[in-house]
Amino acid sequence: MNFLISVKELPHYIALGMVMAGLGFLENSAVAVGAPVAVVVLFLYTQPVWTAILGKTFFQEQLTFFRKCGVAMAFFGIFLISKIWNISSFHYIGGGIALVAGVLLSIEFVMIKTLSLKPRHFLVSIFWFYIFRTLFTIVFGVGSRLVTGNILITGITFSLSLKMWGVVLLFALIPMVFGMILFYRSIKYVPIVLTGVIMMMEPISGVFYGYVILGEFVDLYTITGGIFILAASLLVVSEKDSAKSEI
């Protein structure tokens, strides 16, 4: 396997690395500036809306009736899970940051799908955009010190215990590397709007693991929201005749 890439390919990998690093940086920053988690979750997961729009723009994917319903149901599900009505005050800066992160997440999907359609081994692509993601993560972390002294945003440390390094390694290998391999291999074969809706399963997984591992309480709103997201995923996956459903 040849891990070398041409100079012409570099801009795409650099841009994707920047987008991925920016997404992670903004997600954390939205919480760090004081935005309630409910606000961050809700605005971050506006992602299916932007993914549907970008899919139509860049891949000429049709926004069929079932796909529109899937996007709306998924967003309503995350609205219920976030329980946004429980917060006492809205944090406009944090909400804006989370909204930008949601757009970047959609752009990331588009850029990865574009790469997946090229005749290059998937491990080579993953290797290079993670290299640039790492570099830009460091740049954003260091550069943020020019505008804020918030250690939650600017803090970079390698002084971790052996146990914590093990946790970091597992986090890097399982959800990031192995998960990205599965994502990269699958996005090539499905419309990107389906990807956006199905990726809404991520918060459901978080709720499930929180309940099983941490014993966190799950209420009726969370369960109902999860059902809406599952139903949205099933709706877009089982769509059989999109041409008849176009509006």
N, C-alpha and C positions, 0 to 999 in steps of 0.2 A: 504494500500500500504506500503510495507516494503522498506525503503530507505537505509537499510544496504547492503553493498556489501562485497564480500569475499576478502581476502588478495590477492588471485590469480588475481583478476580483477584490483587491484590497479595500477599495472604498466601501463596498457593500458590507464586508466583514467588520470594518472599523465602525461604520454607522450602526450596524446591529449591536456591536459591543457597547457603543455609547448609549443606545436606546435601552438595552438590558440593564446597564449600570445605573442609568438615570431612573429607570422604573424602581429598582430596589432602593435607591437613595431617597426618592420622593415618598415611597411607601413609609419608610422609617421616619422621614422628616415630618410627615403629616401628623404622626402620633407624637413625635418629639416636641412639636410646637404647641401641643396641648389639645389637639382635636380629639373628641371622643372617638373611641374605636367604632362605634355605630356609624358615625359620619364618614370615617375613612373607608369602612367596608362598603357602605352604600354607594359612595361616589367612585371608588375603585372598580366596583362591579357594574358600573354603567358600560363596561367593556363590550357586552354583546351588541349594544346599539352602534358603537363606533366600528366594531368588527363587521357588522352587516353593511354599513355604509361603505367601508373601505373595500369589502369584498365585491360589492357592486361596481365600485369605481375602478379597481385594479384588475379584477378577474371576471368582470361582466357576469357575476352571479345574480340570478334573479331573486328578488325579494318576494317570494310567493306568500300566499295567505298563511300557510302553515308555519313558514319561517318567521313571519311577523308575529304570529301568535306565540311561537316558541320564545322569541326574544322578550315579548311583553310578560309572559308567564314567568320566565326566569328572573326578570328584574323584580316582579312583584314578590317572588319567593325570597329574594335577597332583602327586599324591603321588610318583609315579615321577620326574617331571621335577625336583621340588624336592630329591630325594635327602636327605630329612630325617634319615635314619639316620646320615649322615656327620657331623652336628654333635656336638661334644663335650659341650655342656651346653645345656639349654633355657632360653630367656629368657622368663620368665613375663610381665613387664610388656610387652615388645615383642610377644609372642604375643597378649596381651589387646588391645593397641591394634590389631593387624592384624585380629583377629577382629571388633572393632567396625567397622573399616573395611569388612570384608566385608559386614556387615549394612547399613551405609550405602550400599554399592554396589547392593545389592538394592532398598533404599528409593528410591534414585535412579531405577532402572529403572521402578519402580511409578509414581513421580510424573511421569516423562517420558511414560509410556504414557497416563496420565490426561490430560495436556495434549494429546497427539496425537489423542485422541478428540474434542476440542472443535473447533468450527468456527472456527479461527483459523489464519492463515497461519503456516507453520512457522518462517519467518525471524523473525517477530515474537516468537514464544515463545523461540527460541534467543537472540535479542538480549537479551531481558529476564532470562532466568535466568543468562546469562553476565555481565551487568552486576552482578547481586547476588552471583554467585560471586566476582567480582573484589573487590567491597567486603568480603565476609566473609573472603576470603583475607588481605587486609590487616589486618582486625580480629584474626583468629586469630594472625597473625604478630606483631603488636605486643602483643597481650594475653598471648601466651605468655611474654613477658619477665618477667611478674610471678611465674612459677613455675619458670623455668629460665634458665640463662645459656648453654645450648648454642646456639652460633652456627648450627649446622645446622638448628635449629628456628626460631630467632628472627630469623635474618639476612634482611634485605631491602635490596637494593642496586640502584641504577640505573647504577652505574659499570661499564659493560660496554664492551668494544671493539666497533667497527663490525661485525666478523665475528661476534661473539657475538650482537649484536642481530639480525643476519641469521638466525642459527640459531634464535633465540627466535621471530622472525616466522614462519619456516617451520614451526616446531613449533606455533605458534598457528593457522596457517592450514590446514595439511594434516591432521594427526590430530585436532585439536580442533574446528575449524570445519567443514571438509569432512567429516570422519569423523562429527561429530555430526549433520550434515544427513542423511547416509545412514542413520544409526541412528534418528533421529527419524522419518524418512519410512517406515522399514520396521517399527518396533515396533508401529505402529498395526494392522498386518495379521496379526501372528503372536501365538500365545499367549506370555505372558511367560516361561514356563518354558523354551520353546525359545530365547528370547533369552538366558536365563541360561546355558544349555548351550553355545550357539554362541559366546558371548562368551569362552568358555574357549579359543578359537582364538588369543586375544591372546598368551598366553605362547609358543605355538608360533611365532607371527610373530617374537617377540623372539629365540627360539632360532635361527630361520632367518637373521634379519638379523645376529645375532651371528656366525654361522658364515660367511656370505657376505662381510660388510663387515669384521668384526674378526678373522676367522680363528679364532674360538673353537672349542674341541674339543667335539664332540657324541658322547656315549657311547650304549651300547645302552639304558640306562635312559631317557634322554631320548627316543630314537627310539620306544621301546615306549610311553612315556607319551603322546607325540604321536599315535601310532596309536590309542590308547584314546580320546583326545579327539576325533579325527576320526571314529572309529566311533560315538561317542556323538552327535555332531552329525548324522551321517547317519541314525542310528536315530530321533532325534526329528523330523527333517525328513521322513523317508519314512513316518512313521506314517500309515496310511490309515484305519483304523477304530478310533478311540480308544474308542468306546462299548463295543466287545466286550472291550477290554483293561482296563476299570475294575476296581478292587479295592474 
